[in-house]
Amino acid sequence: MIITLVAGLVALVLSLLFGVVYIDFLRKKLYNQPVLEDAPQSHAKKSGTPTTGGVTIILAIIVASLIALPMEQVTTTQAFLILLTLFFFTLTGFQDDMQKISKHQNKGLSPRGKMFLLVTIALLPTLYMFMNGLTTVSFLDYSINLGWIYPLFTIFVITGASNAVNLTDGLDGLASSNCVVSFLGCAIISLCTGNADIAIICASAAGACLGFLYFNRHPAQVFMGDTGSLALGGLLGTVAVVGKFELFLLFLGIIFIIETLSVMIQVTSFKLTGKRVFKMSPIHHHFELLGWSEVKIVKVFTTVTLLVSASGIIIYLKSAGVI
C-alpha cells in the first residue's frame, strides 16, 4: 500500500514538472487547439489554448509506474502489457491531435480510421486474457464464462471507455477531475484484491491527472487533447479488463457513461423524430446552455462520480468477501 501511495505522489510531482516545461514548449510551437464550430459561443475564447497536454500525464504515469513496480517487486507481464497498451493509445491520440493542428480545424483522423486503431490496440489485452483462459465476467454473486464472445466484450469495454473519456473532455478540468476519482477507485479495488501491480498503475494515473488538473482547471492553460483522453479512457478500460472488474466501470466511470449515452440518445432521437432531447450533447454542453458555469458543472459531475464510485467500491469489496 505504501508503494502505491508513493507511485501516486511521484506521478503527481512529475506531472507538475512536465507540465511547466511542456506548456512552455507548446506555446512557442503554437500547437493550439481549434474549437468546434458548433460548440457553445462561450468556447470561442478557448481558441489558441495549447493542446496535446496529455503527453505530460502519460509520461508521468509510465515513469512513476516503472519506478514503483520494481520497488514492490511486481514487475509482471500484465503490468507491462497495460503500459504498452497505454503507450499505443497515446500515439493514436497524438496523431489525431497533430492532424487537427496541421489542418487548423477540429477534425483529425477519420472516425473509421480512429476506431480501427483503437480496436487493434484493444486486441493486446484482449488476446492476453483470452489466451490465459480468463474469460469469466462477474458481477456481485453472478458469474458467466463468455468463452468465444469474451473478445468482443473486452474490445467493447476498452474502446468504449476510450471514446467515453474523449467525449467527456469538453470543459476545463472535466475529464481530468473525473479520471482522478475513477482511477483512485480502480486502485482501491486492485489493492484490496491483491493486484498490487494494477493498483500502482492506477494510483500513478490518479496522481498524474491530479497534477495535470493544476494546469487544466478553469481557465485552462492547456488541454489534454485526444492524446490524453483516448489514452486515459483506454487505460481505464484496460485495467478493468485485466483486473477482472469490467462491469464495475458502471460505477467507477458513471459520468463517462452518461456523457456517451447523452450523445447516443441525441443522435437517435434526431434521426428518428427530427427532435433533440438535449439542448446540445454531450450532456455537459446541455447544462452550459442552461446557464451553469463550467466550474459548477465540473464540481457537480465529479461529485456524482465520487459518490457512485464509492458505492461501487463498497459493493465490489463486499461481493468479493474483502469486507
N, C-alpha and C positions, 0 to 999 in steps of 0.2 A: 504493500500500500504506500509506503514512504517513497519508493522509487517512482510509482505512478504520479504522486504529487510533484516529485522533482521534475518529471517529464513535462507536466503541465506548466510549471513555473519557468523551466528552461525555454519552452516554446513561447511563452508569453514574452519573456525578455528578448528572445531572438526576433519575434515578430515586430516588436517595437523598434529594435535596432535596424533590422532590414527595412522597415517602413520608412524611416528617416532618410536612408540612403537611396532607396528605390524611388520614392516620390520625387526627390530632387532630380534624379535621372529622368523620370518620365516628363517632368515639366520642361527640362532642357530639350528633350527629343520631341516634345509636343505630341506625345501619344495620348490623345484626348478622346473621350467618349462621345460619339454622336448621339443625339437624343431622338427617340422615336417621334415621328411626325404626329401620331395620334395620341401621344401622351398628354396628361393634363397640362394646361398652359403654365402652371407654376414650375414645371420642369425645364422650361426654356433656359432659365438661369443656370442650369446644371451643365449646359453645353460648354465644352472646353475643360471639364474636370478630367484629370488623368485616369486612365483605366489600366487593366491587367494587374491591379494591385494584389490579386490572388497569388501572384508569384511569391510574395513575402510570406503568405500564410502557408503555402505548400512547402517552401524551403524550411520554415520553422518546424513544421510537423515532421518532416523527414529527418532533419538534423537532430532534433530532440529525441525522436524515436531511436535513431541509431546510437545515440549516447546512452539512453536509458535501458534499451533491450539487453545489451551485454551486462550492464550493471545488475540487472535482475536475473541474468542467466536464462533468458527466454528468447534467444535468437532463433526462433522457429521458422520452419518453411512457410507456414501460413502468415506469419508476420511480414516476411519479405514479399510474399505474394500480394498482400494488401497494399504495401508501399509501392510495389511495382504497378499495380492497378491504378493507384492514385496518380502516379507519375504519368501514365499514358492518358488518363482523363485530363490531366493538366495540359498536356501537349495539345490535345484536341481543342480544349477551351482557348488556349493561347492562339492557335491557328485561326479560330473563329474570330477572336478579338482583333488580330492583326489584319484580317481581311476587311473588317469594319473600318478600321483606322485608315487603311490604304484607299478604300473606296469612299471615305468620308460620308458614310451612311450606316444606319443601324441594321445592316444585312450582311452577315458573314457567310459561313458555309450554308449550302442548301439544306433544307430540312431532311431530305433523304440522305444526303451525304453525311450530315452530322449524326443521324440515327444509325447509319451503317457503322460508323466509327465507334459509337457508344456500345452498340450490340457486340461488336468484335472484341472490345476491351472487356466487356462483362463476361465474355466466354472464359477468360482466365480463371477467375474464382469459381465460375460455374462448373467447368471441367474438373477443377481440383476437388470440389465437393462431390461431384458425381462419380469420379473415378475412385474415390475413397469410400463410396457407399453411404455417404451422409445425405440421404435423400428424404429423410423423415422431417416433417414440419409439425411443430407442436404449438398448442395454444391452450393454456390452463391445463386441464386434465385430459385433453384430447390430443391424439397424435395420429398422423396419417403418412404412410410412405407413398410419395408421389411417383416413385420409380422413374420411368422414362419421361414423365411430364415435368419432373423437377427442373431440368434445364430451362424450360420455357418460363417456369415460375420465377426462378432466380434472375433470369435476364430481365423479366418484367420488373422485379423489385429493384434491381440495381439501376437500370436505365430510367425507370420511373422516378426513383429518388433523385437521380442526377438532374432530370428535367424539372422536377418539382422545386428544387432549391434554385434552379436557374430562373424559374417563373417568379419566385418569391423575391429575388434580388432586384426590386424595383424602387425601393425607398432607401434613404440613407440609414444604414445600420440594421435594416430589417432582417436580411438573410444572415448576417454575421452574428447578431444577437441571438437569433433563434438557433443557430448552429452551436453556439456556446452551450445552451441548455440541452440540446439534443445529444451532443457528443458527451457531455457530462453524464447524462443518463446512460448512454451506452457504456461509458467507463465504469459506472457503478455496477451495472448488471454483469459486465465481463469480469470485474474484480471479484464479485460475490460468487460467481460460478466457476472460478478457477482459471479463467482465461487472462492471465496477467499480461501476456503479450498484446492482446487486443485492447486491454484496459490502458496500457501505456500509449498506444497509438491514439486512442480516443481522447485520453487526457491531453495529449500533445495537441490534438485538433482543437479541443476546447480552449486551451491556453493560447494557441496561435490566433484563433478567431477573436478572443477577448482582447489581445494585443492589437489586432487589426481594427477593432471597433473604436479604438482611440482616434484613428485617422478617418474612419468611415462614418462615425456618428454625425448627425446633422449639425451644421452643414458639412457634407463630406469633402475631405481633402483629396480623396481617391476612391475609385470604385474597384471592387474585386474583379468585375468583368466575368465573362464566361470562363476565363482562366481559373477563377476561384469557385464560382457557383457550380459549374459542371463537375469539377473535381471534388468539391466538398459533398455534393449530393451523391456522386459515385462512391465516395468513401463511406458515407453513411449507409448506403445500401449494401456495400461490400462487407462491412463489419457486422451488419445484422445477419447477413447470409452465413458468413464464416463462423460467427459467434452463436448461430442457431437460435436467434430471437427475431426472425424475419417478421412475423406478424405483429410484434410489439412496436414496430415502426408506426403502427396506427396510433400509438400513444406518443412515442418519442418524436415523431415528425408530424404531429397533428396539424400545425399551421401550413406546412408544406403541402399536405394532402388537401386541405381546404382551399388553398390557392389554386391547386391543379383542378380540383372539382369545379371551382367557380368558372374557370376557362372552358371546361368541357360543357358545363351547363349553358353558359352564354352562347357558345358556338352552336350547340344542338338546338337551343331554343330559337336562335335567329334563322337557322337553316330551315326548321320545320314550320315556324309561325311568322317569321319576319320581325319578331319582337325580342327585345333584350330583357333579361331578368335583372341584370345589374346595370348601373349607370356606365360602368366600364369594368373590364376584367383585365388581369387578375383582381381579386376582391379588394386588395389594399387601395386600388385606384377608386373603387366604388366609395369607400369611406372618405377618401380625399375629396371627392366631388360632393360628399355630404357635408363638408366643412371641417372634417377632422384634420388636425395638423399632422405632419409626418412623425413628429416626436410622440404624439398621443397614440397614433396607430402602432408604432414600434413598441411602445410600452405595453399597450393592451394585448397585442399579438404575442409578445414574448411572455407576458404573464400567463396567458392561456396555455402556451407550450409548457411553461414551468409547472403549472397545476396539473395538467393532463399527464405530463411525463412522470411527475411524482406519483400519481395514481397508478400509472402503468408499471413503474418500478416496483411498487409495493405488491401489486397483483402478481407480477412475474416472480418475485422472490418468494412469495407465499406458495405459489403453484409449484415452484422448484424445491420447496422444503427448506429454503435457506433461513426464513423467518417464520 
